[in-house]
Amino acid sequence: MLFYFESYVAVSLVLFASSIVQGAVGFAAGLFGIPLLMLCGVSMPDAVAMSLVAAVPQNIIPAWQLRREIDFRGALRPVLIRFAFLPLGIYALSLVGQERKDLASQLIGGIVLVIVAVQWLWQTHSQPKLHIAWEWLAFSLGGFLLGFCGMGGPPMVLWVLAHDWSMNRARAFLFFIFAIGIPIQAFLMWLRFGREVVDAMLLSAAALPAVLIGLWLGLQLSRLFPDRALRRMSVAVLVLIALSAIAAPYFPQRKKVTNPDASSQTTRRSDRIWDRRQSRLSFAR
């Protein structure tokens, strides 16, 4: 599949902005980037695939840097729970992907609003250990949401923040959980969607320089502004994006940036219809 230059620019700008958010506040790259990609005309599966590629440097590099803080034995069960529910989310994504893009846009907007509301309203009290039921709930929901919309982080972040861990240990755990799931999710999406998501991943890979620059800028911004102010600004932006995604079907449709072949197919189909009409008119004469 070939892409317009405008496609590359649009995807690069979105991933650049989402990387700034990720570097500045430490989360929400998928929450920020996926709805914005869909508003640019990218299909839901393609948006998830693009965000997945961008997540590689965003998680693997810091996970390696903090590897001494990772409790690999303690992370085993959460990883397995997350992997068990990941295919179910990808299957649900394939069902939604076959429906109208309007429905997918509204679903993603609603999910963003729910996740932001939970993060904003839920006050957690740190404890040394939680009941295992919370672990199953957080990582099963995280695995499903990761496969369905690429936003599996918030339930796991809430679970981690409920522990009295140091910030380095908490961040190391999350980076490791996110990083180790990337190849599994990529393989399952390839099995389910085939060439479509491969093309989207390649386009996202071409935009990795923008991802790295945005990540660096976000880290610099995190040192200039108070953490609370950055989080509030990020939440405000996320809410606006979610509302825009929900309202998008009521506005004129945008051209899909990742599949220019579709427009050419439509044009060829219209030409064939026109030719048949002209033939019938000639016969009538």
N, C-alpha and C positions, 0 to 999 in steps of 0.2 A: 504494500500500500504506500502511495506517495502522499506527502503532506505539503500544504501550502506553507510559504515562509511565515505568513501571518499566524499559522497554527503554532509554529515553533516560538514565535515572539509571545503569543498569548500564554502558552504553557509555561514558558520561562519566567514571565512576570508573576504568574500565580505562585509557582513554586518558590520563586525568590521571596515573595511576600510571606508565604507560609513558613519559610525557613527563618525569616526575621522573627516571626512570632515564636517559633520553637526555640530559637536561641535566647530570646529576651525573657520569656516566661517559663520555659522548660517543658511546655506541652502544647497541644492544640494544633500541630502542623496539619494533621488530617482533618480536624474539625474546621480549620480555616480554609485549607486548600481544596478539599473535595467539593463542597457546595459551590465554591467560586469557579472551579473548573466546569461544573455542570451548568452554571449560569453563562459560561462562555460557549456552550454548545457541545461539550464533551458528554458522551454517554456515561451512565453510572458505572458500569464495569471498567471502562477505560479510565475514569477518574480515580477509581480505587487502585488500578494498576499503576497509574502515574505516581500516586502518592506513595505506593509501596516502594518504587524505585528510589524516590527522594528520601525515604526513611533509612536507606542503607547507610549513608554517611552520618545521618542525624543520630543514629543509635549505635552502630558498630564501633565507631571511633571512640566515643566516650565510654562505652562498655569495656573496651580494651584498656583504656586509661585507668578505670576504676576496678579492674579485675580482682585486686586484692581484697576489695570490700564485698565481693559476691559470695554468698553462702550457697554453693552449688547443690549441696545435698538438700537444703531447705527449699530450693527452687524447683526440684525435680517434680514433685506432685502438682504444683500450680502449672508448670509447663505442660504436663501430660493432660491435665483437665482442659487447658486452653486448646491444645491440639485436637482433642476429642470432639469439641464443639465447632471447630473451625470449618470442617466440611459442610456442616448443616447451614452455616451462614452463607457460604459460597453457593450452595444449592438455592437458598432463598434469593440470593442476588441474581442468579440465573433466571428465576421465575419473574422477578420484577423487571429484569432487563429485557424480557420479551414483551412487556406491556408498553404503554405510551410513555414517552419521556416525561410528560407532565406529572404522572403519578410518581415516578422516581424522584423528581425534583421536590415534590411536596413531602414525600417520605423522608428524604434526607434533611429537609428543613425542620420537620417535626422532631427527628432524632436529635438534631443539634440543639433545639430549644430544650428538650427534656434533659440532655446531658449537662448543658450549661446551668439549668435550674437546679439540678442535683448538686453540682459542684458549688454553686453559689449558696444554697440554702442548708445543705447537710453539714452540721457541726459535729466533728468527730472528737473523741477523747482517746488519747494515746494509751495503749495497753501493751504489756509485754507479749501477750498471746491472745488470739481470737479463737472463737469456736470454729471448728472445721466446716460447719455449715456456711459461714460467711466466705470461707475460701472457695468452696464449691460454687456459691452464687456469683462471686466476683469474677472468677476465671472462666466459668462456663458462659456467663453473659459476655465477658470480654472476648472469648473466642468466637462466639456467634456474631457479635457486632463487628469484629475484625474482618470476618469473611463476608459479612453482608454489606458493610458500608465503609470498611477501613478505619473505623473509629473504636477500636477495642480497648483503648487506654483508660478512659475515665473510671470504669468499675474497678480496675486493678489499682489505679492511683488512689482511689478512696480507701481501698483495702490496705495499701501500704501506709498511707498517712494515719490510719487507725492504730498503727504500731508505734511504740516509743523508740524507733530506730533513729540513728543519726542521719542527717541529710545525705551524707556520702553513701551510706549503706542503702538508703531508700532509693536514691538515684541510680546506684549501681544495679540494684535488683531490677528496677524498671527498664533500664537500658538493656540489660541482659535478656529479659523476657521479650522485649520488643524485637531485639536483634535476632534471637534464635528462631523466631517465628517467620522471619522474612522469606527464607528459601522454601519453607513448607507452603506458605500461602501462595508464593509465586508459582510453585509446581501445580498446586490444586487449581489455581485460576487458569493456568495453561491447559490442564486437562479438561476443564469445563468450557472455556471460551475459545481456546485454540489461537489461531493467528491474530484474531482481533486484539487481544490484550498484549500479545507479543509486540505488535506495531506500536501500541500505546506505551509500552515499557521502553521501546527503543527511542521514541520521541522524548520521553522523560529522561532517559539516560543522556541524550544530547543536551538536555538542559541542566545537567549536574553542575557545570560551572556557576550558573546562577544560584543553584541550591547552596553551594559552598560559600559563595560571597554573601548570600543572605544570612546564612548561619553565623558567619563571622561578624556581620554587622549587628545581628541580634545579640550576640554575646557582648559586644562593645556597648550596646544600649543598656544591657542589664546592669552595667557598672555605673551608668550615668543617672538613672532614674530609680526611685524607690520601688521595691518589688510590688508593693500594694498598688501603686499607681499604674504600673505596667499591666498587672492582672485586670484591673478595672477597665482599662482601655481595651484590652484584648476581649474581655467579655462583652463589652459594648459593640465591638466590631463583629463578633460572632453572632450576636443577636440580630444585628442588621442584615448579615448575610443569610441567616436562617429565614428571616421574614421575607427577604428578597426571593429566596428559593421557593418558598411557599406561594408567593404571589406571581412567580414567573409565568405560569400557564395562562394568566389573564392578560399578558402583554404579547405583542407580536413576537413570533418565533424567531430565534436567532439561528444563524447559519451554523451548522455543525462543523467545528474546526478540524476534526480529526479524520473526516472521511469525505474528502472532496470527490471521490469516485461516485458517491451517491448522487450528487447533483448532476454529474455527467450522465449517469444511468437514467435519471429522470428526464434529462434533455433528450436522450436517444429515444426513450419511450414516447415522449411527446411528438418527436419527429415522425415516429412510425405511425402514430395515430393520425397525424396531419397528412402523411402520405396516403393512408387508406381513405381518408375523407376526399382528398383530391382525386383519387382513382374513381371513387363512386360518382363524383361530380362529372368527371370526364365521360364515364359510362352513360350517365343520364343524358348528357349532351348528344 
